[in-house]
Amino acid sequence: MRWLQCLSISIVVLFVVGCGGAAGPERIGVSGHVTYNGEPIEDGEISFFPEAGTDAPPSSAIITDGNYEVAPKWALMPGTYAVKVLSYKVSLQDSKLPGGALDRPPPPGGIELKDQLLPAKFNTKSTIEKLTVKSEPGGIKKDFDLRD
């Protein structure tokens, strides 16, 4: 009988202590506009990689018509991040699109090839200014104007 009382008390204690549920680490939304030599990047990706001392996972967002917004689930934690940007155009050579037309989706099972438009200094060898993320209500608006 005593063990049943102990079990009941343990369950109640665990329920009371465990019900608050941690909200998880603070995440800050980031959005903005990305241009290359003054023109909006039409199709691309922006990635944020935590620098040493920033205990956070990397994150990324799709760039469409120059705009990006990191989804709330993947928003950045406070810290400093290296920034990398990719910009694509569909490759006319070896395209999986029917007849090489760019106005139709690829056939089932086919994926269109995309060419990288930006120099390495904006992606694989990024020299883009680091992004420092601090807690800010409403998130951060950060534009990137990439120039040769």
N, C-alpha and C positions, 0 to 999 in steps of 0.2 A: 504494500500500500504506500509506503514511504517513497518508493521509486516513482510511483505514479504522480505524487505531489511534486517531486523534483522535476519530472518531465514536464508537467503542466506549467510550473514556474519558469522553466527554461524556455518553453515555447512562447510564453507571454513576454519574457524579457527580449528574446530574439525578435519577436514581432514589433515591440515598441521601439527598440533600438534600430532595427533594420528598415522600418517603414519610411523614414525620412527620405531615403534614397538620395545619393549625391547627384547633384545636377551635372557633374562631369566638369572637365576643364573649360575655362572661359574660351569662347570662340568669337572672333570679330569678323564680320562680313567685309569683303573687299570687292569693289567694282570699279569700272572706269572705261577709258577709251584708249585704244592702241593704234598709233599711226606709224607708217614707214615712209620717210621722206615727204611727210605732209599728207599722205593719202591713207585713209582708213584701211586696216587689214581686213579683208573681206572674209577669209576663211583661215582659222588658225587656232592656236592653243597657247595659253600663258600658264607657266608652271612656277610654283614657289617652293624652293628647297631650303629647309632650315639650316642655318649656319651653326658652327660649333657654339655650344652654350644655349642653344634653343632646343628645348626638349619637346618636339612636336613632329607630327608626320608631314610629309610633303603634301601639296595640294595643287590643283590645277582647275582651269576653266576653259571652255570653248570661246573663241573669239568669232563673232558674227557681225559683219558690217562695222567693224572697228570696236564693238562693245563686248565687254566681258563682265561676268558676275560669278563669284565663287558661291556655289550652292551652300545654303546654311549648314547642311550636314558636314560639309568639308571646309567650312570657314576656318580662318587661320587663328592659331593661338598666339598670345603675345610673344614677341621675339623678333629676330632678324632673319631675313630670307634672301637667298640668291634668286634672281628672276631670270627666266628663260622664255623666249617667245619663238614660236614656229608659225610660219605662214605658208599656205599651200595653194597650189593650183593643180587641177586635174591634168595629168600627163596625156598629151595627144598620142604619144608613142606607146605602144603596148597597152592601150586602154582596154578595159574589159567592157566598155560601153558598146551597145549595139551600133555598128557602123561608125564608131568613133564619135557619135553625137554627144554633145555635152549637156543636152537639155533633157535627157532621159535617165532614169535610175539604172544601175547595173543589173544585169540579169541575175536570177537566183544563183547563189554560189559564187558569183563574181564580185570582186572588190576592185574599185577603180584605183589606179596608181596615182599618187600625188607627188609633185615635185616641190622641193623646199625652195622658197623664194628668198629667204633672208640669209645674209652672211652668218658664218659661225659665231661672230662676235656678239650675236643676239641670242644664241642658243647653246650649242655644244661648248663654246668657249666664251660664254657670256661675260660682257663687260658692262652690262646694265647695272645702274645704281641699285644697291641693296635696298630692300623694303623693310623698314622697322615698323612693326605692328604694336600699337599700344591700345589699351582699353579705351574705346570711344563709343559713346551712345550713337546708335544709328549706323555704325560701321565706318569704313574708310573709303573715300573716293580717291583713286590713284590713277592718273593718266600716264601713259608711256609714249613719248615722241621719239621714235628710233630714227636716227639719221646716219647716213654713210659718212 
